[in-house]
Amino acid sequence: MTEEDIVVYLEDNGFPAHIVTAGSDGLIRRWQEFVDEVERGYSYGLNEYRHDLDIRAAIALFQLEDRVSEADERFAAMLTNRQARVWESGGEEPWWDFGYPRNARGYLARGLREARLLEE
């Protein structure tokens, strides 16, 4: 898939303009920022968290996993309750859709509770 194909896909699928414009680099950068946010304590809600998981699904779709392996390891280390499917972002084996950050709090924790996903 070319960079132009990636940009068209992102645009057609409603990704934010700053990610569309940056293409594959924007996806990679946003995933790395998301992982940083999760490690610090994700301050947004469940809907936003799910949208960020869509970023990882796009990375898989475009076969860019080699560019995020370190961020993936860090994200996986943050997840708990790995049997709970938090989202269906796509992909053949979307491991990132299962579980949620062990440090979930605030809006994210409330959304997980409301969705009956948070193990307490």
N, C-alpha and C positions, 0 to 999 in steps of 0.2 A: 504494500500500500504506500502510495506516495504521500508526501507532506500535504499536498493539495487535497488528496482524498481525506486525510485526517481532518483538515480544517473544515471541509464540506460536511463530513459526518458530525463533527462537533456542533457546527452551526445548525444543521438540520435537526439535531437532537436536543436543542435548547440549552447547551452549555453556556456559561457566562461569557460575555464578549471578550474579557481579558484572557480567558483560556483559549477561546476560538482563535483570537489574533496570534497568540503565541504557539499554537499548534501542539506538537508532541512535547516541546520544551515546557509549555504551559501546563500540560498534564503532569509531567514529572515534577515540576516545581510545586504545583498545588498539592500533590500527594505527599511530598516531603514536608510541606508546611502543615498539612493536616496531621501527619504523624507527630510532628513537634507539638501541635496543639493538644493532641490526645495525651501525650506524655505530661504536659503541663496541667492538664485538666480541661477538657473540651468545654467551652463556655456557651455553646449553642444547643439547640434542641434536637430532637430525634429526626425531624424532617431534614434539617441541615446535615446531620450526621449521615443520613441515608444518601443525600446528594453527593456527599464526599466519597461514599463507597462507590457511587457511579463512576467517579474518576478512576478508581482502581480497575473497574470492569473495562473501561475504555483502554486503559493501559494493557490489559490482557488481550483485548480485541486486536489491538495494533501490534501485539507481540513485542512490547517494550519492557518486559519484566526484568531483563538484565540491567536496566537503568535504575531500578528501584529495589534491588535485592536487599540492600542495607536497611532502607526504610521499611520494607516488608518484615524483616526480622524484628525490628524494633516495635512495629505495630502488633505483630503476632504475640510478642512477649507481654503486651499490655492487655490482651483479651482474656476474659473469664467467661464462664458459662458457654462454652464452645458448642454445645448442642442446640442452643437457642438461635434460630435463624432471625436475624434482625432486619434483613432486607433481601430482595431478589434482584440484584444488580445485573446479573447475566454472567455469561462465561460458563465453561464446562465444569470447572471445579472452583467456584468462588469462595475460597476459604475465608476471605475477608468479610463475607456476609454473616458469618457465624460467630456469636459471642459479642461482647461489648467491653469497653474499657473498665478495668477493675477499679479505676478511680472516678467513675461516672458520678456526677453530682449536678445540682442545680437543674437547669432546663432539660438536660439530657436524661438525668435520672428520673425526673418527673415523666418525661415522654416514655421512657422504658417501662416505668411502673404502669402508666395508663395503657400501654400496649400489652401488659402482663408478661413482660420479658425479663424484668429485673428480679434477680434472685436475692432475697433478703434474709 
